[in-house]
Amino acid sequence: MIITAAELIKLLPEGKYVPVDVRPEAAWREATIPGAVSLNVYDYFIPESNEAGITGMAAGAREAFDRLGLGGDRIPVFFEEQTGMISPRGLWFYELVGLKGGLILDGGIQAWKAAGGETASGIGLPDVIAQSETKGISFHRELVASTDDVLNHADHGAYIFDVRRKTEFEGTFHHACCARPGRIPHSHFAFYEDVLKDGKYRPAEEIRQIAEAAGLSPDREIITYCHRGARAATALYGLKLAGFDKLKIYVGSWHEWAGNAALPIEIGPAEEV
C-alpha cells in the first residue's frame, strides 16, 4: 500500500513505477517527481450514492487510468505534498476498478526531496476523474457503500466511522455546501489526521490503538465517511495497514447525507456506540 521515498528513488529508474501527482496542476507544473503524470482525484463529487452513481464513478475512474496508461506493468505511485487526504483517494479509485499494485508515496514529495530525489517541471496534459455514462465497467462494488447501505448498516453489523474534525462530528461547524450540520446516527469517531504523524502514516500498532479507542473491531465491516469521501480514504488505508480488511467508503459522505432531509442526523457530543 505504501512505498518510502528511498525505495522509490531506487526503483523508479526501472520504469515500472509511474509517479502520479494528485496535487493541483500548478504545483505539478512547477516541480514534481520526474516523469510524473497529473491526475485530479480530489474534486470529484458523486452525483448520488446509488447504484447508477456508483457505477458511473467507477467507469469514470477506469477511463482516467486507461487514458494515462496505468495498470499492468505501469504501476502508479500516488503522491501529494505529504501523505494527506488526496493520495490515498487516488489509490482507492485505482483499487475500486480492480487494478492491482498501486502505492502511496508515504510522506509525499516532501519526503522525496528530503531523501535527495530530484524534481522537474510537469510535462503533458493533466487528467481528472469525472462521472461517466459508459456501461459494462467491472469494479469492486464491495469497496463502496451506497446511502442505503449506510442507512441499513445495523442489519449487517457494520460500523459507521466518521473521520471529520470533532466540530463537524458534533455539528458546531459545517461546510457551506452542506445543507445541515451533524453526523450520521451511531457513528464512531476519530479524526483522520490521527492516523498520520509528520506527514506519514503512523506505525500499524498505533493506528490499531486509535481504532480500538474509537470502538472499532476488525471482525466487523467498517464504512468510513467524511465530507465528500477524501479523508475517508486516508482513514481506510490507515485501518488497512493496521490489519482491518472489511472496509468501505461512503463517497457521498456528509455532503450527500445532509442534503437529504429524509435521512436522520445527530448533533452534539457522541452517544455510546
C-alpha positions in Angstrom: 0.0 0.0 0.0 2.8 2.4 0.8 6.3 3.0 -0.5 9.0 5.1 1.1 10.8 7.8 -0.8 14.1 5.9 -0.5 12.5 2.9 -2.1 11.0 4.8 -4.9 14.3 6.6 -5.7 15.9 3.2 -6.1 13.2 1.6 -8.1 12.0 4.5 -10.4 14.7 4.1 -13.0 13.5 0.6 -13.7 10.5 2.1 -15.5 7.9 0.0 -13.7 6.5 2.7 -11.4 4.7 5.8 -12.6 4.5 8.7 -10.2 1.0 10.2 -10.1 0.9 13.7 -8.8 -2.5 14.4 -7.3 -1.7 18.0 -6.2 -3.2 21.0 -8.1 -1.9 21.3 -11.7 0.1 24.4 -10.9 2.2 22.6 -8.3 2.8 19.7 -10.8 3.8 22.2 -13.5 6.2 23.9 -11.2 8.1 21.0 -9.7 7.3 17.3 -9.5 8.9 13.9 -9.5 10.5 13.4 -12.9 8.1 11.6 -15.3 5.1 12.2 -13.0 1.6 12.5 -14.6 -1.0 14.8 -13.2 -4.4 13.4 -12.1 -7.1 15.3 -10.2 -8.8 12.8 -7.8 -9.8 15.3 -5.2 -12.5 17.5 -6.8 -14.8 14.5 -7.7 -18.3 14.6 -6.3 -20.5 11.6 -6.8 -23.9 12.8 -8.1 -25.8 10.3 -5.8 -24.6 7.2 -3.9 -27.0 4.8 -5.5 -26.2 2.0 -8.0 -26.2 4.3 -11.0 -24.0 6.9 -9.3 -21.5 4.3 -8.1 -21.3 2.6 -11.5 -20.7 5.9 -13.2 -18.0 6.8 -10.6 -16.2 3.5 -11.3 -16.5 4.0 -15.1 -15.0 7.5 -14.9 -12.1 6.3 -12.7 -11.3 3.4 -15.1 -11.4 5.7 -18.1 -8.9 8.2 -16.4 -6.5 5.4 -15.6 -6.8 4.0 -19.1 -6.1 7.4 -20.6 -2.9 7.7 -18.5 -1.9 4.1 -19.4 -1.8 3.0 -15.8 -2.2 -0.6 -14.8 -0.5 -3.9 -15.6 3.3 -3.2 -15.9 2.8 0.6 -15.3 2.2 0.7 -11.5 1.1 4.1 -10.1 2.6 5.7 -7.1 0.2 8.4 -5.8 1.7 11.4 -4.1 0.9 14.9 -2.7 2.9 17.3 -0.6 2.8 14.8 2.3 0.6 11.9 3.0 -2.8 13.6 3.4 -6.3 13.3 2.1 -5.7 13.1 -1.6 -3.1 10.4 -2.5 -5.0 7.6 -0.6 -8.1 8.6 -2.5 -6.2 8.1 -5.7 -5.2 4.6 -4.6 -8.8 3.8 -3.6 -10.1 4.7 -7.0 -7.4 2.5 -8.6 -8.3 -0.5 -6.5 -12.1 0.2 -6.9 -11.8 -0.6 -10.6 -9.9 -3.9 -10.0 -6.4 -2.6 -10.8 -3.6 -4.0 -8.6 -0.2 -3.0 -7.2 -0.9 0.7 -6.8 1.0 2.5 -4.0 1.0 5.7 -1.9 4.3 7.6 -1.6 4.5 7.9 2.2 5.5 11.4 3.1 4.8 12.7 -0.4 7.0 14.9 -2.5 8.5 16.5 0.7 9.8 13.1 1.7 11.1 12.6 -1.9 13.1 15.8 -1.7 14.3 15.1 1.8 15.7 11.8 0.6 17.6 13.5 -2.2 15.2 13.0 -5.0 15.4 15.4 -7.9 12.4 17.3 -9.3 11.4 18.6 -12.7 8.5 20.5 -14.3 5.4 18.6 -15.1 5.0 17.9 -18.8 2.0 16.9 -20.8 -1.8 17.2 -20.2 -3.3 16.8 -16.8 -6.3 14.4 -16.3 -9.2 14.2 -13.9 -11.6 11.6 -12.6 -15.2 12.5 -13.5 -18.5 10.8 -13.7 -19.1 8.7 -16.9 -22.1 7.1 -18.6 -20.0 4.2 -20.0 -21.6 0.9 -19.3 -20.1 -2.5 -18.6 -17.1 -1.4 -16.5 -16.3 -4.1 -13.9 -15.4 -2.9 -10.5 -15.3 -4.0 -6.8 -18.7 -3.0 -5.6 -17.8 -4.3 -2.1 -15.4 -1.4 -1.6 -18.1 1.3 -1.7 -21.2 1.9 0.3 -24.4 3.3 -1.0 -26.7 5.6 1.0 -29.0 2.6 1.6 -26.0 0.5 2.8 -25.3 3.3 5.4 -28.9 3.7 6.4 -29.2 0.0 7.0 -25.8 -0.7 8.4 -27.0 -2.3 11.6 -28.8 -5.0 9.6 -25.4 -6.5 8.6 -23.5 -5.5 11.7 -21.4 -2.7 10.1 -19.7 0.2 11.9 -20.1 3.8 10.6 -16.8 5.6 11.1 -16.8 9.5 10.9 -13.3 10.8 10.4 -14.0 14.6 10.1 -13.0 17.1 12.6 -14.7 16.9 16.0 -16.5 20.2 15.3 -18.0 18.7 12.2 -18.9 15.5 14.0 -20.7 17.3 16.8 -22.3 19.8 14.4 -20.8 23.0 15.7 -19.3 23.6 12.2 -20.4 22.5 8.8 -19.2 23.4 5.3 -21.2 25.9 3.4 -22.1 23.4 0.7 -23.7 21.1 3.3 -27.4 21.6 4.0 -27.3 20.6 7.6 -24.7 20.2 10.4 -24.3 17.0 12.4 -23.4 13.3 11.8 -24.8 10.1 10.7 -26.5 8.4 13.7 -24.5 5.8 15.7 -21.2 6.9 14.1 -17.9 6.1 15.7 -15.3 8.9 15.6 -11.6 9.6 15.2 -10.1 12.4 13.2 -8.4 11.2 10.0 -5.2 13.0 10.8 -4.8 10.9 13.9 -3.5 8.0 11.8 -0.7 10.3 10.4 2.4 11.7 12.1 4.8 14.1 10.5 3.2 13.7 7.1 3.4 9.9 7.0 1.3 7.0 8.3 1.8 6.0 11.9 3.0 2.5 12.7 0.3 -0.2 12.4 0.1 -0.8 16.1 -0.5 2.9 16.9 -3.3 3.0 14.3 -4.8 -0.1 15.7 -4.9 1.5 19.2 -6.7 4.6 17.7 -9.2 2.3 16.0 -9.8 0.4 19.2 -10.2 3.6 21.2 -12.9 4.6 18.7 -14.8 1.4 19.4 -13.9 -0.4 16.2 -13.1 -4.1 15.7 -11.5 -5.8 12.7 -14.1 -8.6 12.7 -16.9 -6.3 11.5 -17.3 -4.2 8.4 -16.4 -0.6 8.7 -17.9 2.2 6.5 -15.8 5.3 6.6 -17.1 8.8 5.7 -16.1 12.4 5.9 -17.3 15.5 3.9 -17.1 14.0 0.4 -15.0 10.9 0.7 -11.4 12.0 0.6 -10.4 12.0 4.2 -12.3 8.7 4.5 -9.8 7.1 2.1 -6.8 8.2 4.3 -8.5 6.6 7.3 -9.4 3.4 5.3 -5.7 2.8 4.3 -4.6 3.5 7.9 -7.0 0.8 9.1 -5.8 -1.5 6.4 -2.2 -1.0 7.5 -3.4 -1.9 11.0 -4.9 -5.2 9.8 -8.5 -4.3 9.2 -9.8 -5.6 5.9 -13.6 -5.3 5.8 -13.6 -1.7 4.7 -15.8 0.5 2.5 -16.1 4.3 1.8 -19.4 6.2 1.7 -18.3 8.5 -1.1 -21.3 10.8 -0.9 -20.4 11.3 2.8 -21.8 14.1 4.9 -22.3 16.4 1.8 -24.8 14.0 0.4 -26.4 12.8 3.6 -27.0 16.3 4.9 -28.7 17.2 1.7 -31.5 14.6 2.1 -33.9 15.9 4.7 -35.5 12.4 5.0 -32.3 11.0 6.5 -31.7 11.1 10.2 -28.9 13.1 11.9 -27.4 13.5 15.3 -25.9 16.7 16.8 -23.9 17.2 19.9 -21.4 15.1 21.9 -21.2 11.4 20.8 -23.5 8.8 22.2 -22.2 5.4 23.3 -21.8 3.2 20.2 
